[in-house]
Amino acid sequence: MPRFVRSAALAAAGALMAGLAVGCGSSSDDGKGDDKRPAPTTPSAKPDPDSALPASLTTQKPDWGRCKAAEGAAAPGSEWQCATLKVPLDYTKPKGETIGVALIRAAATGDKKDRIGSLLFNFGGPGGSGVSMLPSFADSYSKLRERYDLVSFDPRGVAASEGVRCRSDKETQAAEGVDLTPDTPAEQAAYFKDAKAFGKGCARDNAKLIGHVSTQDAARDMDLMRQVLGDDKLHYLGISYGTELGGVYAHLFPKKVGRLTLDAVVDPSADTVGHSKNQARGFQRALDNYFTAQGQDPKAGSEKVVKLLKRIDAKPLPTGSDRKLTESLAITGITVTLYSRQSWPALTRALAEAEEGKGGPLLELADAYNERDASGRYSTQSHSQRAISCLDDKKRPTPAEAKRSVPGFEKISPVFGSFMAWDTAGWCHGWPVAGQVENPEVSAPGAAPVLVVGNTGDPATPYEGARRMADELGKGVGVELTWKGEGHGAYGSGSSCVDDAVDDYLLKGSVPRDGKVCEN
C-alpha cells in the first residue's frame, strides 16, 4: 500500500524517465584514482552546557572511513567518508541503550579560512536515505560545498540506521493485488486486513525500535550530530518531509538554529486528513497543469483518466510480463510523473498505451516509484516511511470515517481523491504503537530567520504549506520565498532567482524579503 512519498528523489526521477542518468559522474568512484582533497577537519566536540545528554555521547569521535556500497548501488567516490553516530534509543533514558545512525560527509572544497561549518541535509520521505542520496545530488551543491562540509544521514529506522523491514518482497508483490480504492465490502475487508498485517510485521521484526523512530527523535539526533561535528549552530537544508523535520528541530532547539532552509514545505497545521486533502489538491493541480500544457481541457482530461482507471479496475491490463496493471498501480504510475515536469512526456506515452490496452509503461512508472528492481526486490523506504509517520500521527480516522469522506475527496480530486480518502484510515490501521501528535509543533520564538521556499506547482507539498510553516515558525523567524514553477521543490529546479536567494542566505547569511516571489 503506497502513500505518496514526500521526497527529493522523486523530483529527480523525472530525469530518469526522460532517459537521463541521475547521480552519475564525480559522485561515484570511476576508477581514476583517489580524490586528493583533504578529509573534513572536524573541530573538537565539547560538552554543550544546554545538552541533557551525557558527555560520552556529545564528545564521541565517530570512526570516519571509506563508504561502502549500499545495496543495489555503487560505492560513492573516495571524497566521501562514512561513520556511525551513537544515539540514545530512548531520549527519556539518555544514559541507556544506544543505536547507530549512519552518517556521510564530504569536505568543503574552498579555503579553510572561508569554511562556515557543516551543512546537514535531509531529502524527505520520511524514510529517504541521506547516505545514498547526498552523493547523487552533490554536483548540484558544488557552490555550497565551497564553504561547507556536506553532511547527511539515514534517520533512525531507515536503511543503514537500523532500517525497518515489515514484509518480504514476495509479500510486497502479493499486496499489489489489494485494491486501494475499495468499492465493495469484500475489497474493503481485504484492504484493512492487509494494512493490519503490515503493522504486525513491523512489530514482530522491529519490536525494540518501532516506538522510537519519530520525527522528534530524529530532530534530537540532529542536534547530537551538530555537537559531534563541532558546530555551534545547525546549518540545514531540508526538502519535502525534511521541512517538517527542520521545523521540529527549530522548535526543540531554537537557540541552536543557524541557517535553515526548508524547500517543498509540509503544512505543519494539517492533521492526517488535512494532509491527505492537501496532497489530493496538489496532485490534481499538477495534473490539470499537465493537461493545460498539452493544449487539453483539464476537466475533460481528468474525466478521461477516471474512465480509464475504472476500466482497469474492472479488468487489469496486460503488461508483457506475468504481472497485471491494476488500478492501484496505474494511479501510482500517474502520480510519479507529476513530481517533475521532465517526466510529463512519459505520462503522455503511458496514458496513450493504456488507452490501447497496454499496461507496461504505467507499470514501469509504478515500479520506479515503489523502487522495485528487475529481479523483484523492493526498497524498504515505504516501510520506514510508514513506521515514522504512524508513530508521529495521533489522529487515525476509522474505516467508516474514511468511507464517508470519499465523496468530499473526489470533489477535490476526481483522479486521486478516492485513493487519498481511504488512505487516511488504511495507512495506520491497526498500527501497534500509538501516535504521538496531531500536528508537528514548529513554533521557534527567538530562533534565527528560517528560509521557507514554496513552489506554486508542487504536487506533493502544495505551496500553501510554505506560508503556514512561515507563520507557525513565528514572527521574525519564518521568511517565505515563492517560486511560480512546476514540480516538487524549487532550489536547483531551474530558477536562478530561487537559487541565488538560497545561496546568498546559506553562504552569506543574507535573508531575502519575506514574501519575495520568483517568476522564473
N, C-alpha and C positions, 0 to 999 in steps of 0.2 A: 504494500500500500504506500505509494509515494506521496509525500507532501511537497508542494512546490518549494524548492530549495532557495535560500537567500544566499547566493554565493558568487563571488567574482569569477570563479572558474566557469560558470555557465555563461557569463557575458563573453568570456574569451572563447567559448565553444563555437561562437559564430564563425571565427576564423577557420576552425576545423571543418565546419560544414561548407565553407567556401573553398575547401581544398587546400587550405594553407596549413603550415606547421606552426603550432603554438609552442612556445617554450624551447625552441631549438637554438643552437648557436653557442655563445660563450658560456651559457649557464651550465652546460654539461661538459664532462671530460671528453675531449675529442682526440685524445692520444697524442697531442702535440707537445706534451711536456707539462710540467707543473707550473702553475701561476706563481710568479716570483714576488707578488705583493706580500708585505708582511702581514702576519696574523693580527687581529684586533688587539689593541692594548687595553685591557680592562683595568680601570682604577681599582685599587684595593677596596673590597667591600668593608663597610664599617657598620657597627651596630646602630640601627636607626632608633633614636630616642622615642619616636612616635610608634614604633612597631611593638606589637604584643607577642611577636614570635621570638623563640629562643635564638641566641647568637649562633648556635650550631647550625641553624638554617640560614640566617641572614648574612653570615660571613663565610658560607660554604664556597669552595672553589671547584666548580664543575670541571671535569676532565675533558677539555675540548680536544677533538681529534677529527680525522678524516671521516666524512659522512659515508654511510653505507647506502646501497641502492634500496629504495622502497620496492615493495612487491609490484612487479609489472612495469618498473621504470628503471632507467639508467641512473647510476650514482651521479650526483652533481659534481661539478668541477672542483679542482683542488683548492680554489679560493674559498670554498665553503667549509666551515667547521661545524661539528655537531657535538652535543653533550646532553646529559640528563640532569635536570634540576630536581632535588628532593623537596617535596612539599608535603604539608600535613594532609593526611587522608580526610580528617575532620578538623576544621578550624576551631571548633569549640574545645578541642583537645590538642593544642599546638605542640605539646611535647610528646604526643602519642605516635602512633604508626604513621609512616610516610609512604608516599608513592612517587613514581618518577614521571616527570613531564619532559618530553623531548624538545630540545632547542636546536636552532640552526642560525648561523650568522656568517656574514662576510664583512671584511674590513673596509672602512672608508678609504677611498682612493686618493683623496686630496692631501694637502699638507696637514701634518698632525696638529699644528697650532690653530688650524681652522676647524678642527673636529668639534662638533656640538655634543655628541654622545651617541647613544643607541636610538634607533627608530624601530619601534616594535610594530609588527603587522599582524592583523587578523583578517582573513579573507572571507569570512562568513560561514554560512551553514544554517544553524550550528552543525558542527561535525566536520568542517573542512580542515584538511591537514596543511598547516602553515609550513611544515618541514618539506612537504612535497611541492607546494605552490610557489614559495618565495623564489627559488632558483629559476622557475619557469617564467616568472614575471620580472626578474631582476633587471633585464635590459630596459624596461620601461621606467625604472627608478634610478638610472645611472646618474642623473643630476643630483638626486637626493643622496646618493652614495658618496658623492664627493666630500660631504661633511658629516655623514652619519655612518656608523656600522649598521647594516641592515640585519634585523633580527626577527625571527618568527618562531612559532611553536605549535605543537599539537596539543590543543587543550585536553585536560583530563577526560578520559573516556574516548579519545579519538586516536586512531591509528597507532603510532608508536608510544602513546601515553596511556598505557593500559586500555587499549581500544576495546570498546564494547562490541560484542557479537551476539546476536539474538536468534539467528536461524541459519541453516546451511544454505548453500547455493541451490541445492535441489529443492528445498522448501521454498526458497525465494521465487524460483521459476514457477513452482506449482501455484503460488499465491497470485501469479499474474492472471490466473483464471477467475479470480474473485472480482465481481462487478463492483466498481467503486461508485456507481450511481444506481444503487439497487432499486428496482421497480416493484418487486414482488416480496411477499413475506419470506419466501424461501431465500431470495437473494439477500435480503436484509439480515436474516439469521446467519447466513454464511459470511457476510461482511463483518459482523461483530464477533463471530466466532474466531475468524482469522486475526482480528485485532487483539482479542484476548490471548490467543495463542502466542502472538508475538511478544506480548508483555511477559507471559510466563517464561518464555525462552530467555528473555533478558534477565529476569530474576534468578533463574536457575543457573545461568552461566556467569553472572556478574554480581552475585549477591553482595559482596563486600563494597563494591564501588557504586552501585546504581543509585544510592541515596546521597552521593557526594559529587555529582557532576553538574551542578547548577551553574548558571551564569555568575552568581555571586562568588561561588568557589573559584571559577576561572579568573574573575577580576582580582581576587585576593592573591591568586598565583601570579598574576601580572605584577602586582606590587612587590612580591618577593623577587621576581625577575629583575625589577628595577634596582632593588638593593644589591643583589648579587652582581649585576652588571656594572655597579658603581655609579649609577646616575642619581642625582639629587631629585630630578623631576622625570616623569614619564612622558616621552615623546612618542606619538602613536598615530598610526593610520589604520582605521577600522573601516571595513567595507561590508555593506549588507548587514547580516546579523552582527558583524563586528562593530557596527554603530551602537547597537544595544549594549554590547559588552563594554564599549568605551564609555557610554553614558553611565552605566552602573559603576564602573571604576571611578568616574568623576564624582559620583555621589558618595562613594565609600571613602575616597581619598582626595578630597578637593584641594588640599594644600600641596599635594604631590603632582597635580596636573601641570604638565609642561605645554608643549604644542600638540594638541589633539585635533586630528581631522577625522570627521565622520562622513563617509561618502556612501550614497544609496541607503537612505536612512529609514530604519524601522520606526514606526509610530509608537512611542512609549505610552501613549494614552489608550491604546487599543488592547482590549482583552482578547480571549480566544476567538469569539465571534466577530469582534471588530476587526481583528487582523485578517480573518478569512474574507470578510466583506471588502476590506481594503485591497486584498490581492485579486479578488474577483473583479473589482472595478479596474484595477491596474492592468490585468491581462486583457480584459475586454477592450480597454482603451488602446492598448498596444495593437490588438488585432484590428480594431477599427482604423488605426493609423496605417496599418499594413494595407488594408483594402483601399483606403483613400490613395495611397501611393501607387497602387495598381490601376487607378482610374475606375475603381468599382465603388458602388454604394455600400457603406459599411453594414447597414441593416440587412440589405439583400445578401451580402457576402456571409454574414453570420447565420442567416436563415438557411443558406445552402450548406454550411458546415454542420448545423444542427441536424438537418435531414440526413446528411452523410453519416453522422455519428449514430443516429437511430438505426440506419440500415446495418451498420457494423455491429451494433448491439444485438440486433436480431440474428445476424449471420456474420460472424467474424471472417475477415478476408484472408485468403492465402498469401503467403509471403515468399514462396520459393524455398522454404525450409519446412521442418516438421512443426514449426510454431505458427500460430494464427495471430492475426492482428485483432485484438479485442477493442471494444470501445474505450476501455480504460487506457490501454497502451496508445491508442490513437490520440486521446486527449493529452497524454504525456508527450507524445511526439510533436504535437502542435505547440505545446507550451514551451518546449526548449528553444524553438526557433524565435520566440518573442523576446529572448534575453538580449539579442543583438540584431541590429538592422542588417548586418552582414549575412545573417542566416535566412533572411526573407526569401531569397531565390530557392533555397532548399525547401521552404514551406510551399512555395508555388508548385514545385515539381512533385512533392509528396502528396499534396491535395489532388493534383491532376491525376496521378497514378491511382490514388484511392478511388476516385470517381470512376476509373476504368476497371475497378475490382482488384487492384494490385496493392497489397498492404506492405510490401517490402520496404519502401522508403520511409514510411512512418514508423515502422518497427525499428529500423536503423537509428532513427532520431530518438525513439524512446530508449533504446539500449544505450545511446550516448548519455542521455540524462541519468539513467539508472547505473551507469558505469559498469555495464556488462561487457566482458570481452568475448572474443570469438569462441573461446573454449567453454563458455558458460559460467565463468566466475564473475561474481558481483562484488563491487566495492561495499564496504560496511559503513560508508558515510551516512546512509539513511538510518542505520541502527543507532549511531552516535547522535544523530540529529533528534531522533525520537526520544532517546533516553534523556538528553539535555532539556529539550523543550517540554517534555511531560513532567520532569521534576520542577521546572520553572512554573508551569501553568497550573494555577489553583482552580480556575474555573473550567469545569468539564461538562459541557452540555450532555444531556441524556439522549439516547436514540430517538425517543419520542419528540424531544425538542428539536433535534436536527431535522426530523421528518417534517415537522410543522414549518420549519424555516425555508424549505426548498423553494416554494413559490416566490418568496421575497428575494432570495438569492438569484433566482432565474430572471427577475426583473432587472437586477444589477448587471447580470451577465448571462445571456441566453446560452453561451457556449460553455462557460466554466462554472456557472452558478450552482448547478446540482452537485457537482463534484465537491465544491467548496463547502456547501451546506452539510453534506454527510460527513465530511472530514472533521467538522467541529466536534463531532461525537466519536467518530471512529478512531481518530489518531491516538487518543489516550484512553480508549475504552478498556476498562479492567486493568489499568496500569497498577503495578504492585506497590508503588510508592506515592504518597500524597504529594500534590503540587505545593509550591511554596508561596507564590504571589499571584495576584490577579493582573497586575501591571508592574513592569520594571520601574523602580524608583531611580530617577536620574537627576533630581534637583541637586545642584552643586554650588550653594552660596559660598562666595569667597574664592572660587576657582579662577584660574586664568582663563581668558577667552578661548572658547572651543569653536572651531570652524565646522559648520554643518552644511553639507553640499547635497542639494536635491536636483533631480533631473525630471522635467515635466513629462517625459515619455517613458519613465521607468515602470515596467510591468510588475515586478516582484515586490518592490518597496515604493509605492506611489509617492509622488513628490510632496503631497500634503503632509506626510510624516516629518519632513525636514523642518517645517515651521513649528510643528508641535514639539519636536525634540528641542529646537532652539528655545522655545518658550518655557519648556519644563526644566531645562538646564538652569534657567533663571536670567533675570535682567543683568546685562553686562557680562554674561558668560556665553550664552548661545548666540552665535553670529551666523546668519543664513546667507548662503550663496546659491543661486539658482541657475541652472543651465536649461535652455529650451532645446533639448535634444531627444534622442531615442535610445533605448536600450537600458541595461541595468548598470547604474553607476555613471559618473561624469568624469572624474580625473583620469587622464590617459585615454579618453574616448574620442579625441579629435578636436576638442575645443581649446584653442590656445589661450582664450580668456580664462577658462577654468584652471588650466594647467599653470598659467602664470600666477594666478591668485593663490593657489595651493602651494606652489613652490616658494613664493615670496613669504608666505606665512611660516612654512616649515623651516626654510633656510635663513630668513631674515627676521622672523618674528613680526612681520608686517600684517596687521589684521585688516581685512577689507571692510568696507562699509556694510553694516548689517542690511540685508535686503538687496544687495548687488545682484543684477541679472546679467547673464552672459547669453547673447543672442546666437553666438556661433562658437 
